[in-house]
């Protein structure tokens, strides 16, 4: 009689574990579907054959970006302020 109880409990535990695994799988599928449905298309990254030649937002292409950095002169506040010595 005790052996039958143990076997019934083991069978019940096995079925519950299968149900939990199935519920997790469905939850993951639902989460993935929700992400697909709520992610704006402009945020999705797609491969592009002309990716290297595409113009950037500011109109420069990637190779030109570094050439203008040295021509920018910005003042540094620490250099501009006058310090009085007492």
N, C-alpha and C positions, 0 to 999 in steps of 0.2 A: 504494500500500500504506500509506504513512504517513497519507494522507488518510482511509483507512478506519479506521485505529486512532484517529485524532482523533475521527471521527464516533461510533465505538463508545464512547469515553470520555465524550463529551458526552452521549450517550443514557443511559449509566450514571449520570452525574452528575444528569441531569434526573430519572430515576426515583428516585434516592436523595433528592433534594430533595422530591419528591412524598411519599415515604414519611415523611420527617421532618415535613412539614407535617401529614399525616394523624395521625401519632403525637402531635404537639402538640395537635391538636384533640381527640383522644380523651383525652389527659391533662387538658385543661381541663374537659371534660365530667365526667370521673371526679372531679376536685377539687370541682367545683360540686355533684355528687351527694353527695360525702362531707360537705361543709359542710351541705347540707340535711338529711342523715340524722343528723348529730351535734349540730346546734344545737337546744337545748331550745326547745320551742314558746313558753314564757313570755318568751323573749328576742326572739322575732320581733315586729316592730312592725307593727300593723295599724291602719288608719284607723278611727276611731270617730266616728259622727255626733254624739255627745254629749261629745266630747272636752273642750270648753271648760267643761262643767258638771260633769265628773267630780270627785268628792272626792279629795283627796290622801291619802297614807298617814296623816297626822296628823289627818285629819278636817276640816281647813280647806280651803276652796276657794281658788283662786289669788288672787282679789281681796282676801282677808282676810290674806294672808301678811304683807304690808308693814305693816299697821296695828299689829302687836304688837311689831315690832322695837324701836321707841323706848321701850317700857315695860320692856324687859329691862335690868336694871342689873347689870353684872358688875364685880367689883373688878379693878383692874389691879395686879399684884404690885409693879411699880415704885413705885406710890403708897403701898402698904401697908407697905413695909419702912422701918425706921428706920435712918438713916445717922448714924453718930457722926463728929463732926469732932474731930480731935486737935489 
